[in-house]
Structure formats: C-alpha cells, structure tokens
Amino acid sequence: MGVVLNFVIKNLELPETIGALLNMIGHCHATLVNLGVDADLWDVFAEALLECSLEWGEKNRRVEEVRKAWAIIIAFITEKIKSGYNEARKGIIYYQQTQQSMI
C-alpha cells in the first residue's frame, strides 16, 4: 500500500489517473471474495488508514488541516477502490449466473 500512497501523493493534481489506478486495484480484489475480501472490508481499510495517518509525521505538524487533508485523500482512495471492486463483483456475479443458466 505504501507504493500506492506515494503515487497518490505525488500525483494529487491528476485525480483521473489516480482514480483509474485505484479502480483497477478494486477490480483485482473482486476475485478474492472466497478469501474474505468483501465490500465491508474497504470501510475497515479506510478507518485503519485514517488511524495510521494520525501518527505520521512530526507531532507538532499534526494540525487539524493536515488531518482533514488526509481524511479527504483516504476517502478518495477508498471510494475509488470500492467502486472498482463493486463494478467487478457485478460482472463476476453476472458471468456466474449466465454460466449456471446455460447448464
């Protein structure tokens, strides 16, 4: 996740590019339902990232504006991953239903 966070931070002026990458990450995770990756996981993921962000950097720089900025970035990351995940899950479910109806 560190590589993704670095990419996001370095490319904040390119939200479409970041969004596309995060969407693909969500798509990739959609096949992991059997391993416990479901839609609720992304909310837990966001909470964990937010909690960690409160510990990053020097204590005297953890002002309210920085916390709000991290909250916005984390919400963006999570929503884009969640969107890709949900899109892919719909496609997988549709494919499975189509295959079963052909049997």
KELUMNU-996026 format. One record per residue (C-alpha): residue number from 1; residue in three letters; y, x, z. Coordinates in Angstrom, 2 decimals, m for minus. Example, Ala and Ser with C-alpha at 12.3 -4.5 7.8 and 13.67 -1.06 7.14 Angstrom:
KELUMNU-996026
+------+------+---------+---------+---------+
| vovo | bafi |      yy |      xx |      zz |
+------+------+---------+---------+---------+
|    1 |  Ala |   m4.50 |   12.30 |    7.80 |
|    2 |  Ser |   m1.06 |   13.67 |    7.14 |
+------+------+---------+---------+---------+
end
This chain:
KELUMNU-996026
+------+------+---------+---------+---------+
| vovo | bafi |      yy |      xx |      zz |
+------+------+---------+---------+---------+
|    1 |  Met |    0.00 |    0.00 |    0.00 |
|    2 |  Gly |    2.32 |    2.95 |    0.58 |
|    3 |  Val |    2.44 |    3.70 |   m3.15 |
|    4 |  Val |    3.36 |    0.09 |   m3.90 |
|    5 |  Leu |    6.08 |    0.04 |   m1.23 |
|    6 |  Asn |    7.54 |    3.27 |   m2.59 |
|    7 |  Phe |    7.52 |    1.81 |   m6.11 |
|    8 |  Val |    9.23 |   m1.37 |   m4.92 |
|    9 |  Ile |   11.93 |    0.51 |   m3.00 |
|   10 |  Lys |   12.62 |    2.93 |   m5.87 |
|   11 |  Asn |   12.87 |    0.08 |   m8.38 |
|   12 |  Leu |   14.77 |   m2.63 |   m6.50 |
|   13 |  Glu |   17.09 |   m3.01 |   m9.49 |
|   14 |  Leu |   14.10 |   m4.02 |  m11.66 |
|   15 |  Pro |   12.76 |   m7.18 |   m9.98 |
|   16 |  Glu |   10.92 |   m8.34 |  m13.13 |
|   17 |  Thr |    8.99 |   m5.08 |  m13.35 |
|   18 |  Ile |    8.19 |   m5.12 |   m9.64 |
|   19 |  Gly |    7.19 |   m8.78 |   m9.84 |
|   20 |  Ala |    4.81 |   m8.12 |  m12.74 |
|   21 |  Leu |    3.09 |   m5.30 |  m10.84 |
|   22 |  Leu |    2.76 |   m7.38 |   m7.67 |
|   23 |  Asn |    1.46 |  m10.32 |   m9.68 |
|   24 |  Met |   m1.25 |   m8.09 |  m11.16 |
|   25 |  Ile |   m2.19 |   m6.90 |   m7.68 |
|   26 |  Gly |   m2.64 |  m10.54 |   m6.67 |
|   27 |  His |   m4.79 |  m11.17 |   m9.76 |
|   28 |  Cys |   m7.02 |   m8.23 |   m8.83 |
|   29 |  His |   m7.55 |   m9.55 |   m5.31 |
|   30 |  Ala |   m8.53 |  m13.03 |   m6.54 |
|   31 |  Thr |  m12.09 |  m11.88 |   m7.22 |
|   32 |  Leu |  m12.57 |  m10.81 |   m3.59 |
|   33 |  Val |  m12.96 |  m14.30 |   m2.10 |
|   34 |  Asn |  m16.57 |  m13.55 |   m1.16 |
|   35 |  Leu |  m15.28 |  m10.63 |    0.92 |
|   36 |  Gly |  m12.90 |  m12.82 |    2.91 |
|   37 |  Val |   m9.75 |  m12.46 |    0.83 |
|   38 |  Asp |   m8.24 |  m15.93 |    0.71 |
|   39 |  Ala |   m4.74 |  m17.40 |    0.34 |
|   40 |  Asp |   m4.09 |  m17.31 |    4.10 |
|   41 |  Leu |   m4.57 |  m13.54 |    4.17 |
|   42 |  Trp |   m1.22 |  m12.99 |    2.45 |
|   43 |  Asp |    0.70 |  m14.60 |    5.32 |
|   44 |  Val |   m1.07 |  m12.31 |    7.79 |
|   45 |  Phe |   m0.33 |   m9.39 |    5.48 |
|   46 |  Ala |    3.39 |  m10.30 |    5.43 |
|   47 |  Glu |    3.52 |  m10.58 |    9.22 |
|   48 |  Ala |    1.83 |   m7.18 |    9.62 |
|   49 |  Leu |    4.21 |   m5.53 |    7.17 |
|   50 |  Leu |    7.21 |   m7.09 |    8.89 |
|   51 |  Glu |    5.99 |   m5.89 |   12.26 |
|   52 |  Cys |    5.47 |   m2.37 |   10.92 |
|   53 |  Ser |    8.90 |   m2.35 |    9.29 |
|   54 |  Leu |   10.48 |   m2.78 |   12.72 |
|   55 |  Glu |    9.03 |    0.61 |   13.67 |
|   56 |  Trp |   10.05 |    2.54 |   10.53 |
|   57 |  Gly |   12.91 |    5.00 |   10.64 |
|   58 |  Glu |   15.07 |    6.16 |   13.48 |
|   59 |  Lys |   15.64 |    3.75 |   16.33 |
|   60 |  Asn |   19.42 |    3.89 |   16.06 |
|   61 |  Arg |   19.22 |    2.79 |   12.40 |
|   62 |  Arg |   17.21 |   m0.37 |   13.09 |
|   63 |  Val |   20.19 |   m2.69 |   12.84 |
|   64 |  Glu |   20.00 |   m6.38 |   12.03 |
|   65 |  Glu |   21.00 |   m5.86 |    8.37 |
|   66 |  Val |   18.12 |   m3.44 |    7.86 |
|   67 |  Arg |   15.66 |   m5.86 |    9.47 |
|   68 |  Lys |   16.91 |   m8.68 |    7.24 |
|   69 |  Ala |   16.65 |   m6.48 |    4.15 |
|   70 |  Trp |   13.04 |   m5.58 |    5.00 |
|   71 |  Ala |   12.25 |   m9.25 |    5.63 |
|   72 |  Ile |   13.60 |  m10.16 |    2.19 |
|   73 |  Ile |   11.69 |   m7.34 |    0.47 |
|   74 |  Ile |    8.45 |   m8.22 |    2.27 |
|   75 |  Ala |    8.86 |  m11.91 |    1.43 |
|   76 |  Phe |    9.37 |  m10.99 |   m2.24 |
|   77 |  Ile |    6.31 |   m8.72 |   m2.24 |
|   78 |  Thr |    4.13 |  m11.31 |   m0.56 |
|   79 |  Glu |    5.25 |  m14.22 |   m2.74 |
|   80 |  Lys |    4.61 |  m12.29 |   m5.97 |
|   81 |  Ile |    1.17 |  m11.13 |   m4.83 |
|   82 |  Lys |    0.35 |  m14.64 |   m3.62 |
|   83 |  Ser |    1.47 |  m16.13 |   m6.92 |
|   84 |  Gly |   m0.77 |  m13.79 |   m8.91 |
|   85 |  Tyr |   m3.66 |  m14.43 |   m6.55 |
|   86 |  Asn |   m3.30 |  m18.23 |   m6.84 |
|   87 |  Glu |   m2.97 |  m18.12 |  m10.64 |
|   88 |  Ala |   m6.12 |  m16.03 |  m10.96 |
|   89 |  Arg |   m8.06 |  m18.18 |   m8.47 |
|   90 |  Lys |   m7.25 |  m21.28 |  m10.53 |
|   91 |  Gly |   m8.55 |  m19.52 |  m13.63 |
|   92 |  Ile |  m11.72 |  m18.39 |  m11.87 |
|   93 |  Ile |  m12.40 |  m21.86 |  m10.47 |
|   94 |  Tyr |  m11.79 |  m23.45 |  m13.87 |
|   95 |  Tyr |  m14.16 |  m20.95 |  m15.51 |
|   96 |  Gln |  m16.86 |  m21.59 |  m12.89 |
|   97 |  Gln |  m16.55 |  m25.36 |  m13.28 |
|   98 |  Thr |  m16.69 |  m25.06 |  m17.06 |
|   99 |  Gln |  m19.81 |  m22.90 |  m16.85 |
|  100 |  Gln |  m21.52 |  m25.34 |  m14.47 |
|  101 |  Ser |  m20.73 |  m28.33 |  m16.66 |
|  102 |  Met |  m22.38 |  m26.57 |  m19.60 |
|  103 |  Ile |  m25.67 |  m26.24 |  m17.72 |
+------+------+---------+---------+---------+
end
